[in-house]
């Protein structure tokens, strides 16, 4: 995210443009559904499976222990996203689930 100045070559900027991340969440509007939609958008199932497989391979000694780190980072990010959504939903009176 960030701003970009709008101008033709050599001219003084006349405005500023902003870019935002957004995500459409289908019904029902609950914390669980928002979380599921966001985590799937950020980490498609194929990516998550790859991280799990590499982690398990490292746990079994088939891969180097460094292969565990990407999955551990994913889990930390997943927890941070869940906490953020739960806090936002509590503030906005959005139910956790139906």
FENDA-V77713 format. One record per residue. N is the residue number from 0. RES is the residue in three letters. PSI is psi as a letter, one per 30 degrees, with the letter a starting at -180 (999 if undefined). Layout:
n & res & psi
N & RES & PSI
N & RES & PSI
This chain:
n & res & psi
0 & UNK & l
1 & UNK & l
2 & UNK & l
3 & UNK & k
4 & UNK & k
5 & UNK & j
6 & UNK & l
7 & UNK & l
8 & UNK & k
9 & UNK & f
10 & UNK & l
11 & UNK & k
12 & UNK & k
13 & UNK & f
14 & UNK & l
15 & UNK & k
16 & UNK & k
17 & UNK & k
18 & UNK & k
19 & UNK & k
20 & UNK & k
21 & UNK & l
22 & UNK & k
23 & UNK & k
24 & UNK & k
25 & UNK & l
26 & UNK & k
27 & UNK & k
28 & UNK & j
29 & UNK & l
30 & UNK & e
31 & UNK & e
32 & UNK & e
33 & UNK & e
34 & UNK & e
35 & UNK & e
36 & UNK & e
37 & UNK & e
38 & UNK & e
39 & UNK & e
40 & UNK & e
41 & UNK & e
42 & UNK & j
43 & UNK & l
44 & UNK & e
45 & UNK & e
46 & UNK & e
47 & UNK & e
48 & UNK & e
49 & UNK & e
50 & UNK & e
51 & UNK & e
52 & UNK & e
53 & UNK & e
54 & UNK & e
55 & UNK & e
56 & UNK & e
57 & UNK & e
58 & UNK & e
59 & UNK & f
60 & UNK & g
61 & UNK & f
62 & UNK & l
63 & UNK & l
64 & UNK & f
65 & UNK & f
66 & UNK & f
67 & UNK & e
68 & UNK & e
69 & UNK & e
70 & UNK & e
71 & UNK & e
72 & UNK & e
73 & UNK & e
74 & UNK & e
75 & UNK & e
76 & UNK & e
77 & UNK & e
78 & UNK & e
79 & UNK & e
80 & UNK & e
81 & UNK & e
82 & UNK & e
83 & UNK & e
84 & UNK & e
85 & UNK & e
86 & UNK & e
87 & UNK & e
88 & UNK & e
89 & UNK & e
90 & UNK & e
91 & UNK & g
92 & UNK & h
93 & UNK & k
94 & UNK & l
95 & UNK & e
96 & UNK & l
97 & UNK & 999
